[in-house]
Amino acid sequence: MLGPRLAHVAIATAATLVSTVIAQTTLDPIVIKGSKFFYKTNGTEFFIKGIAYQQDVGGNGTANTDVNFMDPLADTSGCSRDIPYLQQLQTNTIRVYAIDPTQDHTQCMQMLANAGIYVIADLSSPNASINRVDPAWTTDLYSRYTSVVDALAPFTNTLGFFAGNEVSNNISNVNAIPFVKAAVRDTKAYIAAKNYRAIGVGYAADDDATIRAPLEDFLNCGPAEDAVDFFGYNIYSWCGQSTFELSGYADRTAEFSNYSVPAFFAEYGCNVPEPRLFDETLALYSSNMTGVWSGGIVYDYFQETNGFGLITLTGNSVSALPDFTALSTQIAKVTPTGVNMASYNPTNTVARACPATSAAWDAVASPLPVTPNAELCSCMVQNLTCVAKSDISDATIGTLFAGICNPLLNGPNICAGIAANSTTGAYGAYGMCSAVEQLSWAMNSYFFEQQAQNSANTDACDFGGNATTQTPSLPSSCSALANQAGQAGTGTVTSAPTGTGSSGGGGSGGGSSTTTSSAAGAATVPSFDFGLLKLGVYVSVAAMVGGGIVLM
């Protein structure tokens, strides 16, 4: 083993070579057969030896509309600096949690390819993700997710995408998972419609014992076109000197032994005690686990306040931590034995049964949330008489929804066209539109109800000065969509979205992306799940703004 000083010189020399000469290496794409990954050309089984690679980013089912993040795949100097260190750890895969799809990723992706490194990218970002508190799958998110696909699909070292990371993490928020599965379904359909090569779309789950089993089943059950292509598991149960049995690894391996798609550790590396020993790395690539698991991704390359880093970064200078040395030592010992794709005949080909709804799992497996369709939303708004003003604030949007969509005051069906309720499986055709577009639908419904009761009511489309009337129009190109949605907005729209994701994501230069809140994109739409608690809140809010006739 090189001494510290010689190793540093070797790494610095390698970094110089990487930054000055970017050869045109094309990595053999990774493909899926049964529950395993393979190199496409030679059929050798592929085991992920991965590192989580991104600074200062979070995307675990919460929403933050005012956040900056660095896109590591647009930071050429950072890639040049870090790839030699990743190679020291025998890394063949990195996971990135948020990219800016408006940036150029060519140089970093090429440098990674030259080093034999593949990329698994999360489709969300801290400011655009499925929020476990108020989940939705909308046109804005669809644009974001498909933009990431467009940015990375051309590179053969793009291994796959995550449609969510720990979005549901306990019993109270499993109702968010149907929206994740809808995102998986629609991203897979988009990849196929764009004629990209086959690239898997999966999910990264946390290790919560109360929802672990039904969540695994839910994402695997039903039609293959709706299910995950692979399952990522964020697991930190092996801490210090543990064993295959004591850590729970034996139990988790048994649970996934008949899973029909590849499963791997999307994050691992408990950091109690410190420094880490990484004994679990030896177990993960041993014969006890390689028949079921396709490797794993160590969290995390960069040292942050949470103390999971392998290196510290001062300016542009890298210093390896004791964890780096420990992982380097352990990963050098592993030699996972796989199978050849040609001779591999999967026996675990049957998908799991969908979990039944219960007090511990209140997410309906079918139907899933509707596919976002910006064209349909635009057609809908054009065909309304009463619409929300474009400059309406987020707070006002929430207040107006609370009053208009209150079933005690305005009936149970007034907002059926924008419903998105994964607990009951009730989804309106327009439940995926932007907040302003959905509010326009609700205002228009309320307007016509009031007109039906009193045609002389000229204030029915005022809403405290937040709405206006227009002459409705339905272009011929919208007719088929409108007919499928139906007059009440509760029909099934079978027409696929025609737009691409190339306009989504936003961002600024320098490998960073900045998003600020706006009424059209940041406001959340109530799920209209009127249980006793929520109903009480809605009635209180409605009373404050004048009951059924909201802000008139």
C-alpha positions, 0 to 999 in steps of 0.5 A, spaced: 500 500 500 502 506 498 504 511 504 500 517 505 505 522 501 506 517 495 498 516 495 497 523 495 502 525 489 499 519 485 492 522 486 494 529 484 497 526 478 491 522 476 487 528 477 491 532 472 491 527 467 483 527 468 482 534 467 487 535 461 485 529 457 478 527 456 478 521 452 471 519 449 470 512 452 463 509 452 461 505 457 457 498 456 450 500 458 447 496 464 441 492 463 436 488 468 434 481 467 430 478 473 433 481 479 440 482 477 444 487 473 448 485 467 453 488 463 449 489 456 455 486 451 459 481 455 453 479 460 457 479 466 453 480 473 454 487 475 454 489 483 454 496 485 460 499 489 457 505 490 458 512 493 453 517 495 456 524 491 453 530 493 454 536 497 449 540 501 442 537 499 436 533 501 430 530 498 427 526 503 420 527 502 420 534 504 419 541 500 423 547 501 422 552 495 428 557 497 434 553 497 440 552 493 444 546 491 450 544 487 449 540 481 456 535 482 455 533 475 456 540 472 462 541 476 467 539 472 473 541 476 470 538 482 469 531 478 476 532 476 478 533 483 474 527 486 474 521 481 481 519 483 479 518 490 473 515 488 477 510 484 481 509 490 475 506 493 474 502 487 467 505 485 463 503 479 457 507 481 455 514 484 449 516 486 447 524 485 441 527 489 439 533 485 442 535 478 440 542 474 437 539 467 439 546 464 446 545 465 451 541 461 453 534 464 458 532 458 465 533 461 463 530 468 459 524 465 465 523 460 470 523 466 466 518 470 465 514 464 473 514 463 474 511 470 468 506 469 463 509 473 456 509 472 451 514 475 444 513 479 440 520 479 434 522 483 429 525 479 427 530 484 430 536 487 430 539 494 425 544 491 421 540 486 419 533 489 413 529 492 412 532 499 410 526 504 406 532 508 402 534 502 403 529 496 402 530 489 404 528 482 403 534 478 405 537 471 410 541 474 414 535 477 413 531 471 416 537 467 422 536 472 423 529 472 423 528 465 428 534 464 432 530 468 431 524 464 433 528 458 439 531 461 442 524 462 439 519 458 444 520 452 450 517 456 451 510 457 453 510 464 447 513 466 445 506 470 438 509 473 433 514 476 430 514 483 423 517 483 423 518 490 427 518 496 424 516 503 418 519 501 414 515 506 417 514 512 412 511 517 405 509 518 402 516 518 404 518 511 404 512 506 398 515 502 404 519 499 407 512 496 401 512 490 404 518 487 411 516 487 409 510 484 405 514 479 411 518 478 415 511 476 410 509 471 410 516 467 417 516 467 418 509 465 413 511 459 416 517 457 423 514 457 419 509 452 416 514 448 422 518 447 425 512 444 431 512 449 435 506 451 432 502 457 434 505 463 431 503 470 426 507 474 426 505 482 425 508 489 430 509 495 426 507 501 428 508 509 428 502 513 422 503 517 419 496 520 412 499 521 411 500 513 417 496 510 413 490 508 407 493 505 411 498 501 416 493 498 410 490 496 406 496 493 412 498 489 412 491 486 405 489 485 400 490 479 402 491 472 410 491 470 409 498 467 407 501 473 412 498 478 419 499 480 425 497 475 429 496 482 428 497 489 433 501 493 434 500 500 437 506 505 439 501 511 444 503 517 442 497 521 449 494 521 453 499 526 460 497 529 462 490 530 456 486 528 454 480 524 450 478 518 444 476 523 445 481 529 444 487 524 438 484 521 441 483 514 439 476 514 432 478 515 432 483 510 436 478 505 430 473 506 425 478 505 428 480 498 429 473 496 423 472 491 423 480 489 422 480 482 427 486 480 434 488 483 435 490 490 441 494 493 443 498 498 441 505 496 445 508 502 449 504 508 454 506 513 452 507 520 457 512 523 456 509 530 461 508 533 466 512 529 471 511 525 467 506 521 469 499 520 465 498 514 465 490 516 458 490 513 461 491 506 465 484 507 458 481 508 454 485 503 459 482 497 459 475 500 455 469 498 450 470 504 448 476 500 450 476 493 444 472 490 439 477 493 443 484 493 446 487 487 451 491 492 450 498 495 452 505 495 456 508 501 453 514 504 457 519 504 463 522 500 463 529 503 464 530 510 458 534 512 455 536 519 452 529 520 458 526 520 458 521 514 463 523 510 469 519 507 473 526 505 473 533 508 474 539 503 477 545 504 477 550 498 479 545 493 483 541 497 481 534 499 483 530 505 482 523 506 478 521 513 479 515 517 473 512 514 476 513 507 482 508 509 477 503 512 472 503 506 478 502 502 481 497 506 475 493 506 472 494 499 479 491 496 477 485 500 471 483 496 470 479 490 463 478 489 461 472 485 455 473 480 452 469 474 452 470 467 446 473 463 445 468 458 445 462 463 441 466 468 434 463 468 430 467 473 425 464 478 423 469 482 418 472 476 412 473 480 410 480 482 408 481 489 401 482 491 398 489 492 397 490 500 390 491 502 388 497 506 388 497 513 389 502 519 397 500 518 397 502 510 391 506 508 394 507 500 389 504 495 393 500 490 389 502 484 387 506 481 394 510 481 394 518 481 393 520 473 398 522 469 400 529 468 398 533 462 400 540 461 396 540 454 389 538 458 390 543 463 391 549 458 385 546 455 381 546 461 383 553 463 381 556 456 374 553 457 372 556 463 368 562 464 371 564 471 378 563 473 383 565 478 387 571 477 395 569 475 398 574 480 394 570 486 398 569 492 400 562 495 396 564 502 390 566 498 390 560 494 390 555 500 384 560 503 380 559 497 380 552 496 379 551 504 372 555 503 370 552 495 372 545 496 368 544 503 363 539 502 358 541 508 358 548 505 358 547 497 356 539 496 361 533 495 362 534 488 364 541 487 371 539 487 371 532 484 374 534 478 381 536 482 381 530 487 387 527 488 386 522 494 390 516 495 386 513 501 380 513 497 383 512 490 379 518 488 382 522 482 379 527 478 382 528 471 385 535 473 388 533 480 395 534 477 394 541 474 398 547 477 395 550 483 392 556 480 389 552 474 386 547 479 383 553 483 380 556 477 376 549 476 374 550 483 372 557 482 368 556 475 364 550 479 362 554 484 360 560 479 356 555 475 352 553 482 351 560 484 348 562 477 344 556 477 341 558 484 340 565 482 342 567 475 342 575 477 348 573 482 353 578 479 358 577 484 359 569 484 366 570 480 369 575 484 372 571 490 375 578 494 378 580 487 382 574 486 378 572 480 375 574 473 371 572 468 373 570 460 369 568 454 370 560 454 373 557 448 375 550 446 380 549 440 379 543 436 385 540 438 382 540 445 376 537 444 378 529 445 382 531 451 375 535 454 371 529 452 375 524 455 375 528 462 368 529 461 364 535 464 365 534 471 372 532 470 371 525 473 373 522 466 379 518 464 384 521 460 387 516 456 391 521 451 398 521 453 402 528 454 405 530 448 410 535 451 417 534 453 421 535 459 426 540 456 423 546 459 423 544 467 428 544 472 430 551 472 437 553 474 443 558 474 450 558 472 456 555 476 453 548 477 448 551 482 440 551 481 436 556 485 428 556 485 424 561 489 416 560 490 411 562 486 403 562 486 403 557 480 408 552 482 409 552 490 402 553 493 399 546 495 392 543 493 389 540 499 387 533 498 380 533 500 380 528 505 375 530 509 376 526 515 373 529 522 379 533 524 381 536 517 373 537 516 373 541 522 379 545 520 376 547 513 370 549 516 373 554 521 377 557 515 371 557 511 367 561 517 373 566 517 372 568 510 365 568 510 362 561 509 360 558 503 361 564 499 368 565 500 371 572 500 365 575 496 
